[in-house]
Amino acid sequence: MKRRNVSEARPVEQLPGIMRRTLAYSDHLMLCQYTAPKGSKFPLHNHPAAQIGYLISGRLRFMGATDADTFEA
């Protein structure tokens, strides 16, 4: 697994206003840090590798989600 500190991870604009830093990855797994303004939307998509996420602040709801798929920090 390749990994880096947040301060070393280069920010990439994933979508307009949405920044991504890749913190760790392998052929099977990826951990990224995202910063996004309130109201941001990601289009429906998929990944060949499993994704790990955590919410530091704010609220996150997955597309087509039920209340069980809403997370708050």
DRENGUTOR-853589 format. One record per residue (C-alpha): residue in one letter; x, y, z; residue number from 1. Coordinates in Angstrom, 1 decimal. Layout:
residues N
  residu      px      py      pz  num
       A       X       Y       Z  NUM
...
***
This chain:
residues 73
  residu      px      py      pz  num
       M     0.0     0.0     0.0    1
       K     1.3     3.4    -0.9    2
       R     0.5     6.2     1.5    3
       R     1.3     9.9     2.3    4
       N     0.6    12.5     4.9    5
       V    -2.2    15.0     4.2    6
       S     0.4    17.8     4.0    7
       E     2.3    15.8     1.3    8
       A    -0.8    14.9    -0.8    9
       R    -1.2    17.1    -3.8   10
       P    -4.8    18.6    -4.0   11
       V    -6.5    17.9    -7.3   12
       E    -9.8    19.5    -8.3   13
       Q   -12.0    16.5    -8.8   14
       L   -15.1    18.5    -9.9   15
       P   -15.6    22.3    -9.8   16
       G   -15.0    23.4    -6.2   17
       I   -14.4    19.9    -5.0   18
       M   -10.8    19.1    -4.0   19
       R    -9.3    15.6    -3.5   20
       R    -6.1    14.4    -1.8   21
       T    -5.2    10.7    -2.2   22
       L    -3.8     9.6     1.1   23
       A    -3.4     5.8     0.5   24
       Y    -4.0     3.4    -2.3   25
       S    -3.3    -0.1    -3.7   26
       D    -4.8    -2.1    -6.5   27
       H    -7.7    -3.0    -4.2   28
       L    -8.3     0.0    -1.9   29
       M    -8.2     3.8    -1.9   30
       L    -8.5     6.4     0.8   31
       C    -9.0    10.1    -0.2   32
       Q    -9.7    13.3     1.6   33
       Y   -12.3    15.5     0.0   34
       T   -13.2    19.1     0.7   35
       A   -16.4    20.3    -0.9   36
       P   -18.6    23.4    -0.4   37
       K   -22.1    23.0     1.0   38
       G   -24.6    21.7    -1.7   39
       S   -21.9    19.9    -3.7   40
       K   -22.9    16.9    -5.8   41
       F   -20.9    14.0    -7.1   42
       P   -22.3    12.2   -10.2   43
       L   -23.2     8.6    -9.9   44
       H   -20.1     6.5   -10.5   45
       N   -18.2     3.4    -9.5   46
       H   -14.6     2.4    -8.8   47
       P   -12.6    -0.7    -9.6   48
       A   -11.1    -0.5    -6.0   49
       A   -13.0    -0.4    -2.7   50
       Q   -13.3     3.1    -1.2   51
       I   -12.9     4.1     2.4   52
       G   -14.4     7.4     3.7   53
       Y   -15.0     9.3     6.9   54
       L   -16.8    12.5     7.5   55
       I   -15.1    15.2     9.6   56
       S   -17.7    17.8     9.5   57
       G   -21.0    18.6     7.8   58
       R   -23.6    16.2     6.3   59
       L   -23.3    13.6     3.6   60
       R   -26.1    11.8     1.7   61
       F   -25.6     9.2    -1.0   62
       M   -27.6     9.5    -4.2   63
       G   -30.9     7.6    -4.2   64
       A   -30.3     7.2    -0.5   65
       T   -32.7     6.5     2.3   66
       D   -32.4     8.1     5.7   67
       A   -30.1     5.3     6.7   68
       D   -27.6     6.5     4.1   69
       T   -27.3    10.0     5.6   70
       F   -24.3    10.7     7.8   71
       E   -23.6    13.7    10.0   72
       A   -20.5    14.8    11.9   73
***
